Amino acid sequence: MFKCALLGSCLIFFLSGCAVEPLQLQQRINEAYDFEVTHCDSFALVTGVSRHANNLAEAKQSAALQGQELGGTHIVWLQTDMGDPTKVVAIVYKCLL
């Protein structure tokens, strides 16, 4: 009887642990200059586009979000085109801290 109760308690404990999703820490990508990331690995090229009032900021935010979703730690802006639409191009880096 004791073994069944213990086994049932352990089973409930382990199953409840699987049901709870661990908290994700908010990750933020850092803007950098190329000389600041010489020790890092570049692994992606991202672009951002905006046609709204705050064009440049929104385009950069879009590109930075892409880099963040890819797991990047730093972003270096390569090109800004202030035409219509506003476009930005950047390289995403992963730096070990």
N, CA, C and O of each residue as an XYZ file, in Angstrom:
388
protein
N       0.827     -1.189      0.000
C       0.000      0.000      0.000
C       0.878      1.263      0.000
O       0.631      2.215     -0.740
N       1.905      1.234      0.853
C       2.803      2.386      0.944
C       3.526      2.622     -0.380
O       3.710      3.764     -0.800
N       3.939      1.519     -1.042
C       4.636      1.646     -2.321
C       3.732      2.280     -3.376
O       4.190      3.100     -4.172
N       2.461      1.907     -3.385
C       1.513      2.478     -4.361
C       1.318      3.967     -4.109
O       1.277      4.756     -5.053
N       1.198      4.353     -2.852
C       1.014      5.766     -2.519
C       2.264      6.563     -2.885
O       2.169      7.669     -3.416
N       3.419      6.003     -2.601
C       4.676      6.670     -2.928
C       4.845      6.794     -4.438
O       5.243      7.845     -4.941
N       4.544      5.724     -5.153
C       4.645      5.740     -6.608
C       3.666      6.750     -7.202
O       4.012      7.488     -8.125
N       2.449      6.782     -6.672
C       1.445      7.746     -7.146
C       1.876      9.178     -6.874
O       1.700     10.051     -7.724
N       2.436      9.424     -5.704
C       2.906     10.772     -5.361
C       4.045     11.203     -6.273
O       4.078     12.342     -6.738
N       4.973     10.296     -6.527
C       6.096     10.620     -7.422
C       5.606     10.890     -8.838
O       6.076     11.815     -9.500
N       4.661     10.078     -9.298
C       4.124     10.252    -10.641
C       3.437     11.609    -10.776
O       3.636     12.307    -11.770
N       2.645     11.982     -9.802
C       1.970     13.291     -9.824
C       2.998     14.412     -9.777
O       2.860     15.409    -10.485
N       4.011     14.259     -8.960
C       5.058     15.273     -8.850
C       5.759     15.492    -10.190
O       5.939     16.631    -10.621
N       6.152     14.407    -10.845
C       6.865     14.525    -12.121
C       5.966     15.047    -13.234
O       6.404     15.855    -14.053
N       4.728     14.602    -13.274
C       3.807     15.082    -14.306
C       3.475     16.552    -14.124
O       3.351     17.287    -15.104
N       3.331     16.983    -12.889
C       3.035     18.405    -12.665
C       4.239     19.267    -13.036
O       4.072     20.410    -13.462
N       5.432     18.740    -12.883
C       6.631     19.467    -13.299
C       6.696     19.645    -14.797
O       7.235     20.646    -15.271
N       6.168     18.716    -15.549
C       6.164     18.824    -17.009
C       5.118     19.816    -17.490
O       5.269     20.413    -18.556
N       4.071     19.993    -16.718
C       2.977     20.862    -17.147
C       3.309     22.337    -16.972
O       2.727     23.188    -17.644
N       4.220     22.641    -16.093
C       4.559     24.034    -15.830
C       5.657     24.459    -16.791
O       6.714     23.832    -16.854
N       5.408     25.514    -17.532
C       6.388     26.019    -18.482
C       7.393     26.898    -17.748
O       6.990     27.766    -16.972
N       8.675     26.698    -17.968
C       9.652     27.558    -17.288
C       9.565     28.993    -17.804
O       9.260     29.234    -18.972
N       9.833     29.916    -16.928
C       9.798     31.321    -17.316
C      10.938     31.615    -18.272
O      12.074     31.194    -18.052
N      10.626     32.337    -19.330
C      11.669     32.730    -20.265
C      12.154     34.115    -19.894
O      11.362     35.036    -19.694
N      13.452     34.247    -19.805
C      14.020     35.555    -19.540
C      13.927     36.395    -20.802
O      14.155     35.904    -21.907
N      13.595     37.650    -20.627
C      13.516     38.530    -21.782
C      14.919     38.768    -22.310
O      15.798     39.257    -21.600
N      15.106     38.415    -23.562
C      16.408     38.582    -24.200
C      16.399     39.896    -24.960
O      15.384     40.270    -25.548
N      17.500     40.582    -24.951
C      17.600     41.854    -25.656
C      18.864     41.839    -26.487
O      19.922     41.413    -26.022
N      18.751     42.304    -27.709
C      19.909     42.380    -28.592
C      20.529     43.766    -28.431
O      19.808     44.758    -28.314
N      21.839     43.840    -28.425
C      22.545     45.101    -28.207
C      23.076     45.662    -29.519
O      23.646     44.933    -30.332
N      22.886     46.957    -29.719
C      23.473     47.622    -30.880
C      24.967     47.786    -30.624
O      25.382     48.109    -29.511
N      25.770     47.562    -31.662
C      27.221     47.646    -31.495
C      27.857     48.196    -32.765
O      27.236     48.237    -33.828
N      29.106     48.615    -32.626
C      29.931     48.976    -33.780
C      30.750     47.749    -34.157
O      30.942     46.852    -33.336
N      31.229     47.708    -35.389
C      31.950     46.521    -35.853
C      33.196     46.212    -35.026
O      33.533     45.041    -34.854
N      33.886     47.222    -34.512
C      35.093     46.959    -33.721
C      34.765     46.359    -32.354
O      35.648     45.810    -31.695
N      33.514     46.456    -31.923
C      33.114     45.902    -30.628
C      32.787     44.411    -30.699
O      32.676     43.753    -29.664
N      32.632     43.876    -31.905
C      32.225     42.479    -32.040
C      33.264     41.633    -32.791
O      32.926     40.609    -33.385
N      34.509     42.063    -32.757
C      35.557     41.329    -33.477
C      35.778     39.929    -32.898
O      36.241     39.040    -33.611
N      35.457     39.721    -31.629
C      35.633     38.422    -30.984
C      34.383     37.543    -31.076
O      34.351     36.452    -30.508
N      33.351     38.014    -31.790
C      32.063     37.326    -31.862
C      31.881     36.619    -33.207
O      32.624     36.866    -34.157
N      30.894     35.747    -33.270
C      30.562     35.043    -34.510
C      29.400     35.735    -35.199
O      28.338     35.913    -34.600
N      29.591     36.129    -36.455
C      28.477     36.676    -37.231
C      27.762     35.502    -37.881
O      28.408     34.605    -38.422
N      26.432     35.500    -37.833
C      25.732     34.340    -38.370
C      24.462     34.661    -39.143
O      23.832     33.747    -39.675
N      24.063     35.925    -39.223
C      22.834     36.226    -39.962
C      22.852     37.656    -40.479
O      23.489     38.541    -39.907
N      22.142     37.850    -41.563
C      21.918     39.170    -42.143
C      20.421     39.422    -42.042
O      19.625     38.614    -42.520
N      20.030     40.529    -41.426
C      18.608     40.841    -41.256
C      18.288     42.184    -41.891
O      19.158     43.041    -42.044
N      17.027     42.349    -42.256
C      16.562     43.607    -42.836
C      15.309     44.058    -42.105
O      14.563     43.248    -41.555
N      15.097     45.356    -42.112
C      13.884     45.931    -41.550
C      13.328     46.954    -42.516
O      14.081     47.674    -43.172
N      12.005     47.019    -42.604
C      11.330     47.934    -43.528
C      10.191     48.609    -42.788
O       9.519     47.987    -41.966
N       9.975     49.899    -43.085
C       8.854     50.628    -42.485
C       8.343     51.695    -43.437
O       9.110     52.328    -44.163
N       7.029     51.877    -43.416
C       6.381     52.938    -44.188
C       5.614     53.890    -43.264
O       4.852     54.728    -43.745
N       5.800     53.775    -41.975
C       5.026     54.574    -41.022
C       5.743     55.865    -40.630
O       6.828     56.162    -41.129
N       5.121     56.627    -39.729
C       5.623     57.950    -39.338
C       7.036     57.896    -38.751
O       7.883     58.724    -39.083
N       7.279     56.932    -37.892
C       8.589     56.810    -37.243
C       9.415     55.768    -38.002
O       9.782     54.730    -37.449
N       9.699     56.055    -39.259
C      10.269     55.077    -40.186
C      11.538     54.395    -39.718
O      11.579     53.167    -39.632
N      12.574     55.160    -39.413
C      13.875     54.576    -39.098
C      13.814     53.727    -37.829
O      14.332     52.611    -37.802
N      13.190     54.248    -36.793
C      13.105     53.507    -35.531
C      12.330     52.204    -35.710
O      12.717     51.173    -35.160
N      11.263     52.242    -36.459
C      10.454     51.041    -36.668
C      11.192     50.010    -37.525
O      11.115     48.812    -37.252
N      11.898     50.459    -38.543
C      12.672     49.540    -39.381
C      13.781     48.878    -38.564
O      14.010     47.675    -38.686
N      14.466     49.662    -37.733
C      15.527     49.103    -36.888
C      14.953     48.134    -35.864
O      15.550     47.093    -35.585
N      13.800     48.473    -35.307
C      13.164     47.596    -34.329
C      12.790     46.256    -34.972
O      12.951     45.202    -34.356
N      12.298     46.301    -36.194
C      11.935     45.082    -36.915
C      13.157     44.196    -37.146
O      13.099     42.987    -36.921
N      14.251     44.786    -37.591
C      15.480     44.023    -37.830
C      16.050     43.472    -36.519
O      16.496     42.326    -36.468
N      16.035     44.280    -35.471
C      16.557     43.843    -34.175
C      15.733     42.687    -33.620
O      16.290     41.759    -33.033
N      14.425     42.731    -33.798
C      13.564     41.646    -33.335
C      13.889     40.348    -34.074
O      13.902     39.275    -33.471
N      14.148     40.445    -35.365
C      14.547     39.256    -36.129
C      15.850     38.680    -35.576
O      15.974     37.470    -35.388
N      16.813     39.557    -35.319
C      18.089     39.111    -34.766
C      17.936     38.477    -33.400
O      18.596     37.485    -33.089
N      17.071     39.047    -32.592
C      16.803     38.523    -31.256
C      16.158     37.145    -31.347
O      16.527     36.235    -30.604
N      15.194     36.986    -32.256
C      14.524     35.696    -32.425
C      15.485     34.616    -32.920
O      15.287     33.434    -32.642
N      16.516     35.016    -33.646
C      17.525     34.068    -34.126
C      18.545     33.707    -33.047
O      19.370     32.815    -33.247
N      18.492     34.391    -31.910
C      19.414     34.105    -30.813
C      20.653     34.969    -30.801
O      21.634     34.640    -30.136
N      20.621     36.070    -31.530
C      21.765     36.973    -31.555
C      21.888     37.784    -30.282
O      20.904     38.022    -29.582
N      23.103     38.201    -29.991
C      23.334     39.045    -28.815
C      23.646     40.485    -29.204
O      23.422     41.404    -28.417
N      24.169     40.686    -30.434
C      24.546     42.022    -30.892
C      24.146     42.212    -32.350
O      24.057     41.251    -33.114
N      23.905     43.469    -32.723
C      23.545     43.797    -34.095
C      24.370     44.999    -34.542
O      24.524     45.970    -33.801
N      24.894     44.923    -35.754
C      25.690     46.014    -36.331
C      24.989     46.470    -37.603
O      24.770     45.680    -38.522
N      24.637     47.757    -37.648
C      23.925     48.307    -38.801
C      24.891     48.508    -39.959
O      25.946     49.122    -39.800
N      24.521     47.988    -41.124
C      25.359     48.115    -42.313
C      24.892     49.235    -43.225
O      25.698     50.011    -43.737
N      23.583     49.313    -43.424
C      23.056     50.251    -44.407
C      21.699     50.773    -43.962
O      20.892     50.043    -43.386
N      21.463     52.061    -44.244
C      20.172     52.695    -43.996
C      19.747     53.408    -45.267
O      20.493     54.218    -45.817
N      18.550     53.101    -45.726
C      17.991     53.735    -46.918
C      16.732     54.478    -46.491
O      15.720     53.861    -46.158
N      16.801     55.811    -46.502
C      15.684     56.629    -46.019
C      14.641     56.911    -47.107
O      13.901     57.889    -47.007
N      14.575     56.078    -48.130
C      13.578     56.256    -49.185
C      12.187     55.864    -48.703
O      11.927     55.786    -47.503
N      11.316     55.623    -49.646
C       9.970     55.168    -49.300
C       9.778     53.788    -49.899
O       9.566     53.687    -51.107
N       9.841     52.736    -49.129
C       9.888     52.672    -47.672
C      11.319     52.806    -47.125
O      12.296     52.658    -47.859
N      11.412     53.086    -45.833
C      12.709     53.131    -45.157
C      13.180     51.695    -44.930
O      12.414     50.850    -44.468
N      14.447     51.423    -45.259
C      15.004     50.072    -45.118
C      16.320     50.127    -44.355
O      17.086     51.083    -44.477
N      16.564     49.101    -43.575
C      17.850     48.951    -42.890
C      18.354     47.527    -43.106
O      17.572     46.591    -43.268
N      19.667     47.386    -43.104
C      20.315     46.079    -43.229
C      21.339     45.986    -42.106
O      22.049     46.952    -41.825
N      21.415     44.825    -41.464
C      22.338     44.653    -40.338
C      22.861     43.226    -40.284
O      22.256     42.300    -40.826
N      24.000     43.070    -39.617
C      24.569     41.746    -39.343
C      24.303     41.419    -37.878
O      24.459     42.265    -36.997
N      23.899     40.180    -37.639
C      23.629     39.712    -36.284
C      24.822     38.881    -35.815
O      25.343     38.043    -36.551
N      25.239     39.129    -34.583
C      26.380     38.435    -33.985
C      25.945     37.702    -32.728
O      24.981     38.084    -32.064
N      26.677     36.643    -32.418
C      26.507     35.949    -31.149
C      27.831     36.043    -30.417
O      28.844     35.502    -30.859
N      27.808     36.735    -29.296
C      29.017     36.944    -28.501
C      28.905     36.159    -27.199
O      27.882     36.220    -26.518
N      29.944     35.433    -26.860
C      29.988     34.743    -25.577
C      30.479     35.729    -24.541
O      31.515     36.370    -24.718
N      29.740     35.847    -23.469
C      30.090     36.836    -22.451
C      31.048     36.305    -21.437
O      31.435     37.026    -20.517
